[in-house]
């Protein structure tokens, strides 16, 4: 177990391993995808116990903090594993890796209580260094989803970076948008200004134009998993604060397995 | 999450009644509000006498005890927003869709919101104006978003043959019950005007909005909605209206 006091050093070192807004595409034999953990450090530990040794890559899809008391420890644990083998862990940014949410959902208060008044600044620095997306085995992995202004995956590499909140509209949408396969195009999301639902036609078009098999993302509270567009868009949720199931997705060769923790 | 209305139950239980047109429904049970054919001396729904003063409306039991769980939706972009809650959906039933649920809690924290089964109060036919288009078309309401995550993607039939006025709101007496605290108890209604599908806002607190392809525009009073229109009720529930 990681002590809270270790986390500032771990995230400082992990920050140096971050490689910009879009990571290089990966192709691996066995990959585990983890949705929002939201402080569930026990679940994160279970994932490492169960998968770290036998997997080639574990992709965390963002939202490690807020909505609980152990966000500092959760971040520290994932960062420690990333430092142990940076090729084996990907830590994407979620909409909760941001001052926009941390002030209201508990992480600022948690950091202040455990590490002092000024400690949160280090976390902000870490958050804005985290990547938005990566393509793994032809699946686009990111926290929220497609943006109204995004035509190709490669555009993500050119987004303003670092971006604290983020304020760039495309970056913002990558972290905040949600898929809805019963609509076409983009419609404004109930989450607020600047966030959208992306529909079936724009998703199909994006996948085709970018030679992608699908999208793997988190961001929504679901009972472990939700499939949209016949499974082309997978939503994973890996926390239990909602009282539902925590799931991870295991991709081995071409086979996708849903595992409930 | 579905609730059979007493009116529907009557229809399902009595094949004769089912086969009859609305014009044959000539007496209304004073106890439960169900309409009955003249041939029946007791209410086909609650069993009450035609005189009606001794019958007790039959409570409709929720098929599954509603369980409400906190969810993340929606989140603020720049301001705190209350946690909303999730209500489980009961297994789907073939013809009638409504939700039996309690109001979602908004005030954080809400780890274990109350769940109180309700006794639905059906709206008697006599209170609803006759539909001018009974037998015309069939529409569906597909949930694009609502705080109860399990309802997203749910497809609710809108059947004007059964309900000339399809009331929408948070209260259980509505034809379509939306478990969203930002939706008013009696929020909006759908009717047919000839072949036109009309949406009316019932002076709801947080408004009814129609998506115009660019933004959600508030509905004042009544507007025509075309198939595939996107409608927002309050701040957190969006549906798509589809037609057959």
Interface residues (C-beta under 8 A of the other chain):
Chain A: X36 X67 X95 X100 X101 X104 X105 X176 X178 X180 X182 X183 X187 X188 X189 X190 X191 X192 X193 X194 X195 X197 X220 X221 X222 X223 X241 X242 X243 X244
Chain B: X69 X70 X71 X72 X73 X74 X75 X76 X77 X78 X79 X80 X81 X86 X142 X144 X145 X149 X150 X152 X153 X211 X215 X216 X230 X232 X235 X236 X237 X238 X240
